[in-house]
Every structure is written in C-alpha cells, then in structure tokens.
Amino acid sequence: MGAVEEVLVLATASARPEGRTDEGDERVRRALSIIAAQPGAPHSVASLARAVALSPSRFAHLFAEETGQTPMQAVRQARVRHAASLLEVTDLDVGQVAAASGFVSPFHFSRAFRREYGLPPRDYRARVRP
C-alpha cells in the first residue's frame, strides 16, 4: 500500500463515528438484536434507547439513519413476522397469536399483518397450512 492509501485509510478510520463499524452502528445492531430476541415484549423508543445507552431522540435518529425505518416500525415488523411463524406452526387462534406477538388489539394486529403480508392472518394460515 502506498503512502497516499495509508493516509486515506488512517483518515477514514479516525473519522468513523464512535460505535460505528463497517457493519453499521453497534448500538443499532444491539437494539435490533433485542427486538428480534423478544418481539412480543413491550418495546418503546425510550426502553430501546435506554438499553443501548442513548437518549431517545438520538437513538431514534441514529436508528432511522442506519435502517431506513423508525424503531417502532422495526418492532411492528418483528412482531408481525413472529406472528406469521406462530400462525404457521401453532393452533393458537388469531387473538392469541396477536397477544403472544405483542399486539394489544386484534384489530391493530390484523391491519399490521395485512399491510406486511397482503392478506389477513386467517387467510395466511389457510394458505400456509392447507
């Protein structure tokens, strides 16, 4: 590596924001891991920010910058995907699936599920479990 390349590598490394790696910000990755591990938990921007030692506003901004979605959009997406897996492998009714996935309202669950998968939960189950 030539001297110019070395200077560029060092300058780039020193300019990298704290907590940032080539795979993205470590704090955002940690928050995503928390969401994925417990999709049905009562997550909020404040609780996720606290878990990664950031203020809620800084966390929300950083999360959106890194992922292209808000923290609560990521939570809703994880909950809907968890619900889909429950619909595929359990005999729980739709209300039970909604509750187990962190949705307070079956109506809200059904709307979120339809937005993500293009059909209501019952129809999804019928399609994947003939």
ABEGO torsion letter per residue (X at the ends): XBAAAAAAAAAAAAABBBGBBAAEBAAAAAAAAAAAABAABBBBAAAAAAAAGBBAAAAAAAAAAAAGBBAAAAAAAAAAAAAAAAAAABABBAAAAAAAAGBABAAAAAAAAAAAAGBBAAAAAAAABX
